[in-house]
Amino acid sequence: MSPREAVRAKQSRFVREYAVDCNGAAAAVRAGYSPRSAKVTASRLLTKANVQRALRQIQRADAERLSLSRDAVIGQLQDAIEFARAKQDPMAMILGLRELGRMMGYYGPTI
């Protein structure tokens, strides 16, 4: 395997690992990058057009496979937040709102 192919293979592994939990540093380590520079590496990789394109492809494939739409997920999160409110469970409400905020783009990617 040439050095260029090795880099592509590592980036591809990073994309697959990032899709698991959206944790850039952890994905970089699992993909074989140095733990000491994992945050910087993840940040750099997430700015690359080919990495972003690959992540979008995985997300689309997952949504199609699971028959999920953005609207359906948001609606279910809203239902869960209302259920937590009825149960008077503030932590569950906060977690639901945080996830909803993340889906709506209020937070950047986790690096």
Sine and cosine of phi, psi and omega as CSV:
sin_phi,cos_phi,sin_psi,cos_psi,sin_omega,cos_omega
0.00,0.00,0.78,-0.63,0.00,-1.00
-0.96,0.28,0.34,-0.94,0.04,-1.00
-0.84,0.55,-0.59,0.81,0.00,-1.00
-0.93,0.38,-0.66,0.75,0.04,-1.00
-0.91,0.42,-0.59,0.81,0.02,-1.00
-0.90,0.44,-0.66,0.75,0.03,-1.00
-0.90,0.44,-0.70,0.72,0.02,-1.00
-0.89,0.45,-0.65,0.76,0.01,-1.00
-0.90,0.43,-0.65,0.76,0.02,-1.00
-0.91,0.41,-0.67,0.74,0.02,-1.00
-0.90,0.44,-0.66,0.75,0.02,-1.00
-0.89,0.46,-0.66,0.75,0.04,-1.00
-0.91,0.42,-0.65,0.76,0.04,-1.00
-0.85,0.52,-0.72,0.70,-0.02,-1.00
-0.85,0.52,-0.74,0.67,-0.01,-1.00
-0.89,0.45,-0.65,0.76,-0.01,-1.00
-0.94,0.33,-0.62,0.79,0.01,-1.00
-0.90,0.43,-0.59,0.81,0.00,-1.00
-0.90,0.43,-0.37,0.93,-0.01,-1.00
-0.92,0.38,-0.75,0.66,-0.13,-0.99
-0.66,-0.75,0.07,1.00,0.00,-1.00
0.83,0.56,0.52,0.85,0.06,-1.00
-0.94,-0.34,0.97,-0.25,-0.11,-0.99
-0.88,0.48,-0.74,0.67,-0.04,-1.00
-0.89,0.45,-0.71,0.70,0.00,-1.00
-0.90,0.43,-0.64,0.77,0.01,-1.00
-0.90,0.43,-0.64,0.77,0.02,-1.00
-0.89,0.46,-0.70,0.71,0.02,-1.00
-0.89,0.45,-0.73,0.68,0.00,-1.00
-0.89,0.45,-0.45,0.90,0.01,-1.00
-0.99,0.12,-0.11,0.99,0.06,-1.00
0.97,-0.26,0.11,0.99,0.06,-1.00
-0.99,0.15,0.29,-0.96,-0.04,-1.00
-0.91,0.42,0.75,-0.67,0.05,-1.00
-0.88,0.48,-0.52,0.86,-0.04,-1.00
-0.92,0.39,-0.50,0.87,-0.03,-1.00
-0.90,-0.45,0.36,0.93,-0.11,-0.99
-0.87,0.49,-0.66,0.75,-0.02,-1.00
-0.90,0.43,-0.69,0.72,0.00,-1.00
-0.92,0.40,-0.69,0.73,0.01,-1.00
-0.88,0.48,-0.72,0.70,0.00,-1.00
-0.88,0.48,-0.69,0.72,0.00,-1.00
-0.87,0.48,-0.70,0.72,0.01,-1.00
-0.90,0.44,-0.72,0.70,-0.02,-1.00
-0.90,0.44,-0.63,0.78,-0.04,-1.00
-0.94,0.35,-0.22,0.98,0.06,-1.00
-1.00,0.00,-0.20,0.98,-0.04,-1.00
-0.97,0.25,0.73,-0.69,-0.04,-1.00
-0.87,0.49,-0.65,0.76,-0.03,-1.00
-0.93,0.38,-0.55,0.83,0.04,-1.00
-0.94,0.35,-0.71,0.70,0.03,-1.00
-0.88,0.48,-0.65,0.76,0.01,-1.00
-0.90,0.44,-0.69,0.72,0.00,-1.00
-0.90,0.43,-0.63,0.78,0.04,-1.00
-0.90,0.44,-0.68,0.74,0.03,-1.00
-0.89,0.46,-0.63,0.78,0.03,-1.00
-0.89,0.46,-0.69,0.72,0.02,-1.00
-0.90,0.44,-0.70,0.71,-0.02,-1.00
-0.89,0.45,-0.67,0.74,0.03,-1.00
-0.90,0.44,-0.69,0.73,-0.01,-1.00
-0.90,0.44,-0.66,0.75,0.03,-1.00
-0.89,0.45,-0.71,0.71,-0.02,-1.00
-0.89,0.46,-0.66,0.75,0.01,-1.00
-0.93,0.38,-0.70,0.72,-0.01,-1.00
-0.88,0.47,-0.61,0.79,-0.04,-1.00
-1.00,-0.01,0.00,1.00,-0.05,-1.00
0.82,0.57,0.71,0.70,0.00,-1.00
-0.93,-0.37,0.62,-0.78,0.16,-0.99
-0.88,-0.47,0.34,-0.94,0.04,-1.00
-0.85,0.53,-0.68,0.73,0.00,-1.00
-0.88,0.47,-0.65,0.76,0.00,-1.00
-0.91,0.42,-0.68,0.74,0.00,-1.00
-0.91,0.41,-0.70,0.72,0.02,-1.00
-0.88,0.47,-0.69,0.73,0.03,-1.00
-0.87,0.49,-0.67,0.74,0.01,-1.00
-0.93,0.36,-0.58,0.81,0.08,-1.00
-0.90,0.43,-0.66,0.75,0.03,-1.00
-0.89,0.46,-0.65,0.76,0.06,-1.00
-0.88,0.48,-0.68,0.73,-0.01,-1.00
-0.91,0.41,-0.61,0.79,0.03,-1.00
-0.91,0.42,-0.68,0.73,0.04,-1.00
-0.90,0.44,-0.62,0.78,0.05,-1.00
-0.89,0.46,-0.69,0.73,0.03,-1.00
-0.90,0.44,-0.61,0.79,0.04,-1.00
-0.90,0.44,-0.71,0.71,0.01,-1.00
-0.89,0.45,-0.57,0.82,0.02,-1.00
-0.99,0.12,-0.04,1.00,-0.03,-1.00
0.82,0.57,0.77,0.64,0.00,-1.00
-0.91,-0.41,1.00,0.04,-0.09,-1.00
-0.88,0.47,-0.56,0.83,0.00,-1.00
-0.91,0.40,-0.65,0.76,0.04,-1.00
-0.90,0.43,-0.61,0.80,0.04,-1.00
-0.90,0.44,-0.71,0.70,-0.01,-1.00
-0.88,0.48,-0.70,0.71,0.01,-1.00
-0.88,0.47,-0.67,0.74,0.03,-1.00
-0.90,0.43,-0.69,0.73,0.02,-1.00
-0.91,0.41,-0.62,0.79,0.03,-1.00
-0.89,0.46,-0.70,0.71,0.01,-1.00
-0.91,0.41,-0.65,0.76,0.04,-1.00
-0.88,0.47,-0.69,0.72,0.05,-1.00
-0.87,0.49,-0.64,0.77,0.02,-1.00
-0.91,0.42,-0.67,0.74,0.03,-1.00
-0.90,0.44,-0.54,0.84,-0.03,-1.00
-0.99,0.14,-0.06,1.00,0.06,-1.00
1.00,0.04,0.29,0.96,0.00,-1.00
-0.96,0.27,-0.31,0.95,0.03,-1.00
-0.86,-0.51,0.51,-0.86,0.07,-1.00
-0.98,0.18,0.05,-1.00,0.03,-1.00
-0.90,0.43,0.53,-0.85,0.06,-1.00
-0.97,0.23,0.83,-0.56,-0.03,-1.00
-0.96,-0.28,0.00,0.00,0.00,0.00
